[in-house]
C-alpha cells in the first residue's frame, strides 16, 4: 500500500517555500502564547531554543518569510542564558515596554474604532495629553468616578490607570469586565457602580496572574506568603 504522506528533506522543504509560496510576496508569521503554562523546565527551554534557531535558519534560506515571536521577558532571558547558540538572534530582539500613556492611547484607539468604525493614527494619539485622550471615552465611560474614598470625583481614566501594572492586557480585562456588568445592568454607559462590582473579581484574577507568572522563579511558600499578605 502506497503511503499518502510526503517524504521530503529539509532542503526540499525550503525549496518548496521558495519556489511555490513566497516568490512574489512577503509573508509574516506571528507566533504568540508560547509561555502558556510555563514552568521553566529544561525541556521547555530546549524546545523554544530549538524553535528560534529553526526560524532563523528558515528566514536565512527564504528571505520572503518573516517571523515575529512574542515572548515574556522572563522566558526569553531563561532561554538566552541557558543556550549560547541563541546569541545569534540577540540582534533581532526588540524589548517592548509599555507606559501608562501609551496604554491609554491604545484604549483610545480601540474605543474610537468601536464608536466611529474607523481607526486613528497612533502617533496622533501619542502626542495628546491624557486629558485629551480621555475625551475619546465620552459616551462609553462616566467621565469621573462617582464613588467615595480616595478616587472620589477623580477622572475615570486616572482610576483605570491606577489599577493596571503598565500592561495593556490588564486594562482590556478591566474594561471588558465592567462592560459586561454594564450590559447586565442595562446601563447606557459604563458607570462607577459597574466598576465597583467587578473590582474584587478583577483583583483576584490579577493576583492569580502574578502568582502564575513568578511561580517558576520563586518558591511556593514565598508566593503563598506574598499572596496572603496582599489579601489581608
Secondary structure by P-SEA (a helix, b strand, c coil): ccccbbbbcaaaaaaaaaccccccbbbbbbbccccccccccaaaaaaaaaaaaaaaaaaaacccbbbbbbbcaaaaaaaaaaccccccccccbbbbbbcaaaaaaaaaaaaaaaaccccccaaaaaaccccccccccccccccccccccccccccaaaaaaaaccccaaaaaaaaaaaaaaaaaaccccccaaaaaaaaaaaaaaaaaaaaaaacccccaaaaaaaaaaaac
